[in-house]
Amino acid sequence: MDDAAPKPLIPPAGEGKRGENGYLGYLLRQAAGAYRHRVERALADLRVTPPQFSVLTMLAAYPGISNADLARLALLTPQTVSTIVANLERAGAIVRQPHHYHGRIQQIDLSETGKSLLATCRERVHGIEQKLADGLSREEESALRKWLVRVATSA
């Protein structure tokens, strides 16, 4: 005779508290996890992780930034960025140079290899993002983007 209590059924994503009646914060986290998983799979054969993609993207957008600035922009810890930068440098995707005025600060830029790698990553991630926006009108997508920014920037 088994005295163990039956385990509760866990609903799949999109049902129960994991669905439209769930908490917004949980739903955001669930959506972010699903998105990250899709990006991981899309970039796996390139040996690029989502945090590495974020670092490459921010370096392309803001060339010459420091590790500290890069960590803030990529929403990563400085320690994580240091490891990512070292790995990307070892792979030849980035180059470091002393800052023009502050010799102790290292500026980080994409190498030609890094630019090519980022272009391939962007193409794949763009496909994922297009699928995310499928079924949304321009107005709906714009409203969603504004809402996400508001969530991210409100105190």
C-alpha positions in Angstrom: 0.0 0.0 0.0 1.5 3.3 -1.0 0.9 6.1 1.5 2.4 8.8 -0.7 0.0 11.6 -1.6 -0.8 11.9 -5.3 1.2 14.6 -7.0 -0.7 17.5 -8.3 -1.0 17.9 -12.0 1.1 20.7 -13.3 -0.6 22.4 -16.2 1.3 23.0 -19.4 2.3 26.5 -20.4 -0.7 28.5 -21.4 -3.1 26.8 -19.0 -4.2 27.5 -15.4 -1.9 30.0 -13.6 0.5 29.5 -16.5 -2.2 31.0 -18.9 -4.1 34.2 -19.4 -5.3 34.3 -15.8 -1.8 34.0 -14.4 0.2 36.7 -12.7 1.8 39.1 -15.1 5.2 38.8 -13.6 5.1 35.0 -13.9 3.8 35.2 -17.5 6.7 37.6 -18.3 9.2 35.2 -16.8 7.6 32.3 -18.6 7.7 34.1 -21.9 11.3 35.2 -21.4 12.3 31.6 -20.6 10.6 30.3 -23.7 12.2 33.0 -25.8 15.7 32.3 -24.4 15.2 28.6 -25.0 14.4 29.3 -28.7 17.4 31.6 -29.0 19.7 29.0 -27.4 18.6 26.3 -29.9 19.0 28.7 -32.8 22.5 29.7 -31.9 23.8 26.4 -30.5 25.7 25.3 -33.6 27.4 28.6 -33.7 28.6 28.0 -30.1 27.0 31.4 -29.1 24.9 31.7 -25.9 22.1 34.2 -25.5 24.3 36.3 -23.1 27.1 36.2 -25.6 24.7 37.3 -28.3 23.6 40.2 -26.0 27.2 41.3 -25.5 27.9 41.1 -29.2 24.7 43.1 -30.0 25.6 45.8 -27.4 29.2 46.1 -28.6 27.9 46.6 -32.2 25.4 49.3 -31.0 27.9 51.0 -28.6 31.5 50.4 -29.9 34.3 51.1 -27.5 32.4 50.8 -24.3 34.0 49.4 -21.1 33.2 46.1 -19.4 31.2 48.0 -16.7 29.1 49.8 -19.3 28.7 46.6 -21.2 27.4 44.7 -18.1 24.8 47.4 -17.5 23.6 47.4 -21.1 23.5 43.6 -21.5 21.7 43.2 -18.1 24.5 40.9 -16.8 26.8 41.0 -13.8 30.3 42.4 -14.4 31.8 39.0 -13.5 29.7 37.3 -16.2 30.6 39.9 -18.8 34.3 39.5 -17.9 34.0 35.8 -18.6 32.0 36.3 -21.8 34.5 39.0 -23.1 37.5 36.6 -22.4 35.8 33.8 -24.2 34.8 36.0 -27.2 38.3 37.4 -27.3 39.8 33.9 -27.3 37.4 33.0 -30.2 38.6 36.1 -32.1 35.2 37.8 -32.1 36.3 40.9 -30.2 39.4 43.0 -29.6 40.4 45.1 -26.6 42.3 48.3 -26.8 43.4 50.9 -24.2 41.0 53.8 -23.9 42.3 57.0 -25.7 42.3 59.1 -22.6 42.1 56.6 -19.7 44.9 54.1 -20.2 43.7 51.8 -17.5 40.2 51.4 -19.1 40.0 48.8 -21.8 37.7 49.5 -24.8 36.1 46.5 -26.4 35.1 46.3 -30.1 33.9 43.7 -32.5 36.5 42.2 -34.8 35.6 41.4 -38.4 35.0 37.8 -37.3 32.7 39.1 -34.5 30.8 41.3 -37.0 30.3 38.3 -39.3 29.2 36.1 -36.4 26.8 38.7 -35.1 25.2 39.1 -38.5 24.6 35.3 -38.6 23.2 35.4 -35.1 21.0 38.4 -35.9 19.5 36.7 -38.9 18.5 33.7 -36.9 17.1 35.7 -33.9 15.3 38.0 -36.3 13.4 34.9 -37.6 12.4 34.0 -34.0 11.2 37.6 -33.4 9.2 37.6 -36.6 7.4 34.5 -35.3 6.7 36.2 -32.0 5.1 39.1 -33.8 3.0 36.9 -36.1 -0.6 37.8 -35.8 0.0 41.2 -34.3 -0.9 44.4 -36.2 1.7 47.2 -36.3 -0.4 49.0 -33.7 -0.5 46.0 -31.4 3.2 45.4 -31.7 3.9 49.0 -31.1 1.7 49.0 -28.0 3.4 45.8 -26.7 6.8 47.3 -27.2 5.8 50.5 -25.4 4.3 48.4 -22.5 7.5 46.3 -22.2 9.6 49.4 -22.1 7.3 50.9 -19.5 7.6 47.8 -17.4 11.4 47.9 -17.7 11.7 51.6 -16.8 9.1 52.1 -14.1 10.5 52.3 -10.6 
